[in-house]
Amino acid sequence: MRQVKGTARKKTTKRRAPSKKKASPRRRGKQPTAARVWERRIEGWRRFLGRHAYLRTYALLSVATIALYGVWASGFVERSLHYADEQAQLTLINAGFTVQRITIEGQDQTSPGAVMDALEIEYGDAIFGINLDEMRARVEELDWVDRAIIVRALPGSIHVIIEERQAFAVWQRDGAFRVIAANGDVIETARADQYAHLPQVIGAGANHGAGDLFLAVNATPILAPRVRYAVRVGDRRWDLHLDNGVVVKLPEVDLGGALRALVDYDQEHRLLARAVSIVDMRLADRIVVTPSDDGEGLASELPDFERET
C-alpha cells in the first residue's frame, strides 16, 4: 500500500463581525401635566429647604415682608385705621363724651373770641378727638398770650388757662413806636400811645437788651424814676437820658456795678444836681464829667472818684 507524505491542511474558521443590534424604540408613556411639573418643583424646593433650615426661615420672612408691604402700599391699613377711629368717635359721641362746656380764664388783653377761634372746636365735637398740644400751640400764637394750659375734663368740659405777657417798654426805631414785652418781643396789637408811662428805648437792638438794662436800673430805686429814655449805642451799650437832661454813658458790661457806683458818688457829692451835661461811666476806675455851659470850675469842686471793687 502506498503512502503519500504530505502536509495536512488546517481547518480555518472565519470570525464573524459582531452584529449590531438595532436599538429598539422606547415606549412612549403619558406626558406629565403642568400641575405635576409644579408639584415636582415644589417638592424639590421642600426637600432643599428642609435640608437648609435657615434658608427656609429667610424665604418665609421675605414672603411675609413683601406681603405686608403690598398691604400697606395699597392703603388698606390706613383706611382701616381711619374707619376704626371714626367708629370709636361715634361710639364715644353716642355715650355722651362730647364738648359741652368751654371755660377761659386769665385773659385780659386777649378777647375770648380770639381764643375760641384759635381752639378750632365746636360744641358737640368728640372730646377725645381733640389734640390738646396742637390746640395749645395755636392759642400761644396769639399776640398777648405768653403761655397757655388746656385741660380736658370728662365727660365734656375744656378748660383754658392763659398767662399773658406784660407790656414792658416802648421801643422807638426809624420813627416807629412799638410796645415790647420783657423778652423783647413786639406786641403788635398794643398801641404805643396807651403806654406812654412805660420806659422808652431807642435804636437798633434796643428791644432785646431792654430787659437786662432795666433790671439793673430798677435795682437802684433812687436813679430809676429819673430815667426818661435809653439809647442803644452800636448795639453794644447804653446811654441813659435823665429827667434833668444829664446823659449817663454806661459801659458794655457790669451795668449794675456802674449804676451803684454812680448812685453812691451822687449821694455823697450831689453830682447829678450840679451843672453837668455828661457823666461817663465807661472806665472802671474813674468818672469823666462834662460840665454844661454854666458849669465852669466844676472839675475843681469834685473830689477824685474811688470805686469799690
Protein Blocks (a to p, Z undefined) as FASTA:
>chain_A
ZZddddddddddddddddddddddddddddddfklmmmmmmmmmmmmmmmmmmlmmmmmm
mmmmmmmmmmmmnommmmmmmmmmmmmmmmmmmnopacfbdcdehiaklcfklmmmmnop
aehiafklpcfklmmmmmmmpmklmbdcdddddfkbccddddddddfbdcdeehiacddd
fkopacfkbcfklmmmpccdedehklmmmmmmmmmmmmmmklmmmpmbdcdehhlaccdd
dfkopacdddfbhkllmmmmmmmmmmmnommlmccfbdcfkbfkbccddddfklghklmm
pccddddZZ
